[in-house]
């Protein structure tokens, strides 16, 4: 052996090269593909039903592919001006409710993440108590009505402003941030609010995006709260509008009044799902990259 000869280090067999790991990857791929098929196929069937003729749906011949292409149900729903009014309400309710929920959840979670805070255990106990117990439907209705929030946006937004599950996830994320960052901010003269806005939140984009997704989906799909507290048709969200449309189209009274509704009754439920799901599906790709990272960061400490 001469001087300067390069000696290669022995190659070690890592987990990527092992036979067991290759089998795991194959099995994992097959299982995940199966999950995708099981999840995607029902949705494709719903889309196909919304585009098919009623006769094929009643005969059970629609599964994944539209039969007898028909847009009667879409025309019936989208030709009504009230549909667009309620759709606008849904967008406004979702945006306002999500903003309020994010602000309240962030502030509450940031406070709970401080172990030196006096009364921290009481605040955590209050949050956990509401997670398992509630006053009930009638007391909630009496409270919302007595506060003058009935037939207003606040009846939809305020009662469900904080999700305890989201609160605990965000609290765990804040606890995982190095305390030295906030100590350095305090030395530089930042107060609590300045530290939260200029130091903590810029480092919390992933968890904030995840919470925005959770809250937006929840408020977008919500209908019972509005159904309970709102009586005026022009203030209802689109989910209640479509719920009422389905109920009316399948009733005997509606069948006798409008032949178009009778023809479209078999597809109205599918159209409802499609119209209320598409906006969330359009937004999801933009926040998906934050989703997994945000949930994992909220679950890891240290």
C-alpha positions, -999 to 999 in steps of 0.1 A, spaced: 0 0 0 15 33 -10 11 67 7 -18 87 -4 -40 57 -13 -76 64 -4 -91 37 18 -128 33 14 -148 28 46 -168 -5 47 -204 0 36 -229 -7 62 -263 -22 54 -288 4 64 -325 0 70 -333 13 35 -314 -17 20 -327 -43 43 -352 -69 31 -376 -61 59 -377 -24 51 -384 -32 14 -413 -54 24 -426 -27 47 -425 -2 19 -444 -25 -4 -471 -33 22 -473 3 32 -478 14 -4 -505 -12 -10 -524 -3 22 -523 35 14 -535 29 -21 -563 9 -7 -572 37 17 -571 62 -13 -595 40 -33 -619 35 -4 -619 72 3 -621 85 -33 -645 61 -48 -676 72 -27 -669 108 -36 -666 100 -73 -699 82 -70 -715 112 -55 -702 134 -83 -715 109 -109 -749 109 -92 -751 147 -93 -745 145 -131 -768 116 -139 -804 112 -148 -829 103 -121 -839 70 -138 -803 56 -138 -799 66 -101 -832 49 -91 -822 18 -110 -788 17 -92 -768 19 -124 -746 49 -113 -713 40 -97 -682 62 -104 -693 73 -139 -723 95 -148 -751 79 -168 -774 100 -189 -756 133 -184 -781 157 -168 -776 191 -151 -812 196 -140 -804 196 -103 -776 221 -108 -798 244 -128 -825 241 -102 -803 251 -73 -781 277 -91 -810 295 -108 -823 307 -74 -810 340 -62 -814 330 -26 -789 302 -32 -762 328 -40 -773 350 -10 -769 320 13 -736 311 -3 -723 346 4 -735 343 40 -715 310 43 -683 327 30 -688 357 54 -696 335 84 -666 312 77 -641 340 73 -653 360 103 -657 330 126 -623 316 116 -605 349 123 -622 352 157 -614 316 166 -578 319 156 -573 351 176 -590 336 207 -574 302 205 -539 317 199 -541 340 229 -556 314 252 -531 287 241 -501 311 246 -513 319 281 -517 282 290 -482 274 277 -466 295 305 -459 272 335 -451 302 357 -485 317 352 -506 318 384 -540 301 381 -528 282 350 -543 250 363 -577 266 368 -577 279 332 -568 245 319 -595 229 340 -621 253 327 -612 244 291 -612 207 298 -645 209 317 -662 224 286 -648 196 265 -668 169 284 -698 188 297 -721 215 283 -751 234 295 -774 217 270 -794 229 240 -821 248 258 -799 268 281 -776 277 252 -807 288 232 -819 309 261 -784 325 266 -780 334 229 -815 348 227 -811 368 259 -778 383 247 -796 396 216 -776 375 192 -805 357 175 -808 363 138 -772 378 137 -739 365 126 -727 364 162 -751 336 170 -732 314 145 -697 327 154 -695 332 191 -709 299 207 -683 278 189 -654 302 188 -629 280 206 -623 243 201 -607 227 231 -589 201 209 -574 228 188 -565 248 219 -546 219 234 -527 212 202 -517 248 199 -507 249 236 -484 219 231 -468 237 201 -461 269 220 -446 248 248 -422 232 223 -406 266 214 -373 274 231 -379 297 261 -345 314 253 -362 331 224 -387 349 246 -361 357 272 -340 374 245 -370 393 233 -376 405 268 -340 417 271 -345 436 239 -375 454 254 -405 436 239 -435 431 261 -458 400 261 -478 412 231 -447 422 211 -431 388 218 -462 370 206 -466 390 175 -430 395 164 -413 363 177 -438 335 184 -463 339 156 -437 341 128 -424 307 140 -459 293 142 -470 295 106 -475 257 103 -497 254 134 -517 285 126 -524 273 90 -535 239 105 -559 256 129 -572 278 101 -580 247 81 -597 229 111 -618 259 119 -627 268 83 -639 233 75 -659 232 108 -677 265 102 -682 259 65 -700 225 71 -719 237 101 -757 241 97 -774 232 130 -763 264 148 -777 286 121 -808 264 118 -814 269 155 -807 306 159 -816 322 126 -851 325 113 -846 349 84 -841 332 51 -817 358 37 -793 352 67 -791 315 65 -759 297 53 -759 276 21 -759 244 41 -793 252 56 -806 263 22 -796 230 6 -809 210 35 -843 227 32 -843 222 -6 -837 185 -2 -865 182 24 -889 202 2 -881 184 -30 -887 149 -15 -920 159 2 -954 151 -14 -963 188 -13 -933 198 -33 -938 170 -58 -972 182 -67 -961 218 -70 -931 216 -93 -923 188 -117 -887 200 -122 -881 194 -85 -895 159 -87 -872 150 -116 -842 164 -97 -851 151 -63 -829 119 -67 -798 140 -74 -803 169 -50 -784 152 -21 -754 146 -44 -755 181 -57 -756 194 -21 -724 174 -12 -706 186 -43 -714 223 -40 -705 224 -3 -673 204 -7 -657 220 -38 -646 253 -21 -628 234 7 -612 211 -18 -600 242 -37 -584 257 -6 -569 226 9 -539 223 -16 -527 257 -5 -525 248 32 -518 210 28 -480 216 31 -485 231 65 -511 205 77 -489 175 86 -461 196 99 -484 217 120 -500 187 137 -467 169 143 -451 200 157 -480 205 180 -475 169 193 -438 170 198 -420 186 228 -383 192 234 
